[in-house]
Amino acid sequence: MKGPVEIRVLASNGVKAALEALAPAFERKSQTRLDLRFDLTANLMRRIEAGEPFDLAIVADAAADRLAAQGKIDPASRAMIARSGVGIGIRKGAPRADIGTPDALERALLEAESISWAREGASGVYFAELLERMGIAEQMKPKVVLAASGAEVGRLLAGGGVRYGALFVNELMAAPGVEVLGPLPPALQRFTAFDAAVASGSKNAAAAKALVEFLTAPSAGAVFRSKGQEPG
């Protein structure tokens, strides 16, 4: 007698909190085991392009475009499951500055002694571009502590190693000892969509497609919302 089907899911850290909350319900409902492997989208792309097997990828939409162009995912299975905005985090209980407008954010950043973001994270890449656009990148350079991941940004914040952390709001919400100072002002905000897609070579494509359907259902949307994301 065959055991439960197992599917390997390579998922961005940007959906970690919601996916970990949703996984048990899907496993009970479908009798499918989830082998969840989280990483930065940039690292996941390197792993997939190096040939790591998977059944489902959940990555930033630009990365999903690349996987589709390479024939590594089934385009018909692709669906946006959530999107995330960038926010600024602080150590829990730290003084709260105003960042509600572009001018207020600029003042807060220039007054801060330190800030961190994930070097290759989608939120960090965007935030570095934003500082250039705001014209303060050179002034901020001596204050920047680049991190390898969002989790490292959280640890730096919680431990008092940096004043601010720029990260997806949902990742800041999930980081122990950290609180969200606020999202970026609307005029400076950019949302990153996370797409799920079944691997072209998956031997468990039906189970992987069932997970995509589960993650795009209204009940899953409520969980994404509770974790600080907008559902797909």
DAKAVEN-V407259 format. One record per residue. RES is the residue in one letter. OMEGA is omega in degrees with one decimal (* if undefined). D_FIRST is the distance of its C-alpha to the first C-alpha in Angstrom with 2 decimals. Layout:
# DAKAVEN-V407259
RES | OMEGA | D_FIRST
RES | OMEGA | D_FIRST
This chain:
# DAKAVEN-V407259
M | -178.5 | 0.00
K | 174.5 | 3.77
G | 179.5 | 6.55
P | 174.6 | 9.79
V | 174.4 | 11.99
E | 175.9 | 14.99
I | 178.2 | 18.38
R | -178.6 | 21.43
V | 173.6 | 24.57
L | -169.8 | 27.94
A | 177.2 | 30.33
S | 172.9 | 34.05
N | -178.8 | 35.47
G | 177.0 | 37.26
V | -171.2 | 34.28
K | -174.6 | 32.91
A | -178.7 | 34.07
A | -177.0 | 32.86
L | 177.5 | 29.46
E | 177.9 | 28.81
A | -175.5 | 29.88
L | -173.1 | 27.71
A | -177.0 | 24.45
P | -179.7 | 23.22
A | 178.5 | 23.81
F | -178.8 | 21.94
E | 177.8 | 18.88
R | -174.9 | 18.97
K | -170.1 | 19.66
S | -173.7 | 17.17
Q | 178.3 | 14.19
T | 175.9 | 15.11
R | 177.6 | 16.28
L | 172.8 | 19.77
D | -174.3 | 21.13
L | 179.0 | 24.77
R | -174.3 | 27.47
F | 177.7 | 31.03
D | 170.1 | 34.20
L | 176.7 | 37.43
T | -179.1 | 37.04
A | 178.4 | 39.32
N | 178.1 | 37.08
L | 179.0 | 33.93
M | 178.2 | 35.81
R | -178.7 | 36.71
R | -179.9 | 33.14
I | -178.5 | 31.82
E | 175.5 | 34.76
A | 174.7 | 34.13
G | 178.9 | 30.68
E | -179.8 | 28.34
P | 176.9 | 25.03
F | 175.1 | 24.18
D | -179.0 | 22.54
L | 173.9 | 25.27
A | 172.9 | 28.83
I | -172.5 | 31.12
V | 175.7 | 34.60
A | -170.8 | 38.23
D | 179.5 | 39.12
A | 177.6 | 41.37
A | 177.2 | 38.58
A | 175.1 | 36.27
D | -178.5 | 39.12
R | 179.3 | 39.12
L | 178.1 | 35.39
A | -179.3 | 35.77
A | 179.7 | 38.78
Q | 180.0 | 36.86
G | -176.7 | 34.03
K | 176.5 | 31.45
I | 177.3 | 30.40
D | -175.9 | 29.97
P | -178.7 | 33.26
A | -178.2 | 32.03
S | -170.7 | 29.46
R | 177.9 | 32.14
A | 174.9 | 33.33
M | -179.0 | 35.64
I | -179.9 | 34.04
A | 171.6 | 37.05
R | -173.4 | 40.41
S | 173.1 | 42.32
G | -178.9 | 46.01
V | 177.5 | 47.72
G | 175.2 | 49.42
I | 179.7 | 51.51
G | 176.5 | 50.30
I | 173.2 | 52.36
R | -179.3 | 51.90
K | 178.3 | 51.39
G | -180.0 | 54.87
A | 177.5 | 56.74
P | -176.0 | 59.70
R | 175.8 | 58.79
A | 176.1 | 60.67
D | 174.5 | 61.06
I | -171.7 | 58.95
G | 178.5 | 59.11
T | 177.4 | 61.19
P | -179.9 | 61.37
D | -179.8 | 64.66
A | 178.2 | 63.36
L | 179.5 | 60.28
E | 178.9 | 62.56
R | -178.2 | 64.83
A | -179.4 | 62.00
L | -178.2 | 60.56
L | 179.1 | 64.00
E | -177.2 | 64.80
A | 178.9 | 61.57
E | -176.8 | 61.66
S | 177.8 | 58.07
I | 179.8 | 54.98
S | 168.2 | 51.54
W | -179.7 | 48.85
A | -173.2 | 45.83
R | -176.0 | 47.30
E | 177.8 | 44.56
G | -179.6 | 43.11
A | 179.3 | 43.75
S | -179.6 | 45.83
G | 177.7 | 47.81
V | 179.4 | 48.56
Y | -176.5 | 49.85
F | 176.6 | 51.88
A | 176.9 | 53.58
E | -178.5 | 54.51
L | 178.4 | 55.78
L | 175.7 | 58.14
E | -178.2 | 59.57
R | 179.2 | 60.07
M | 178.6 | 61.76
G | -177.9 | 64.06
I | -176.2 | 63.31
A | -178.5 | 60.90
E | 179.0 | 63.62
Q | -177.5 | 64.69
M | -173.7 | 61.14
K | -177.6 | 60.31
P | -176.2 | 61.65
K | -170.0 | 59.61
V | 172.6 | 56.19
V | -177.0 | 53.51
L | -178.0 | 50.65
A | -180.0 | 47.15
A | -176.1 | 43.97
S | 174.8 | 41.86
G | 178.8 | 42.22
A | 178.1 | 40.99
E | 174.9 | 43.91
V | 179.1 | 46.28
G | 179.9 | 45.16
R | 177.8 | 45.78
L | 178.6 | 49.19
L | -175.6 | 50.13
A | -178.2 | 49.00
G | -179.7 | 50.79
G | -179.9 | 53.99
G | 175.8 | 53.77
V | 179.6 | 54.53
R | -176.2 | 56.16
Y | 171.6 | 54.03
G | 176.7 | 50.63
A | -171.4 | 49.86
L | 173.8 | 46.21
F | -177.8 | 44.10
V | -177.9 | 44.91
N | 177.3 | 41.30
E | 176.0 | 40.97
L | 179.7 | 44.24
M | -176.5 | 43.06
A | -174.5 | 40.02
A | 179.4 | 42.09
P | 176.4 | 43.07
G | -176.4 | 46.82
V | 170.6 | 47.54
E | -178.2 | 48.87
V | 173.9 | 49.45
L | 176.3 | 53.15
G | 172.1 | 52.51
P | 172.9 | 51.15
L | 176.6 | 53.37
P | -176.4 | 56.15
P | -178.1 | 55.16
A | -178.0 | 57.55
L | -174.4 | 55.80
Q | 169.1 | 52.19
R | -179.8 | 49.54
F | 174.8 | 46.01
T | 178.2 | 43.05
A | 176.0 | 40.21
F | -177.5 | 36.62
D | 173.0 | 34.44
A | 178.1 | 30.67
A | -178.5 | 29.42
V | 178.0 | 26.23
A | 178.7 | 26.33
S | -177.0 | 27.18
G | -177.2 | 24.63
S | 174.9 | 21.70
K | 179.2 | 18.29
N | -174.0 | 17.29
A | -178.3 | 20.53
A | 179.3 | 19.43
A | 178.8 | 18.23
A | 177.8 | 21.42
K | 177.7 | 23.55
A | 177.5 | 22.22
L | 177.0 | 23.42
V | 178.9 | 26.77
E | 179.2 | 27.14
F | -176.8 | 26.42
L | 178.8 | 29.00
T | 178.1 | 31.60
A | 179.9 | 31.39
P | -179.5 | 34.42
S | 176.4 | 32.56
A | 178.5 | 31.70
G | 179.0 | 35.29
A | 178.8 | 36.60
V | 177.0 | 34.74
F | -179.8 | 36.11
R | -178.6 | 39.53
S | 179.7 | 39.33
K | 174.7 | 38.64
G | 178.8 | 41.73
Q | 172.6 | 40.48
E | -179.2 | 41.11
P | -179.3 | 37.97
G | * | 37.43
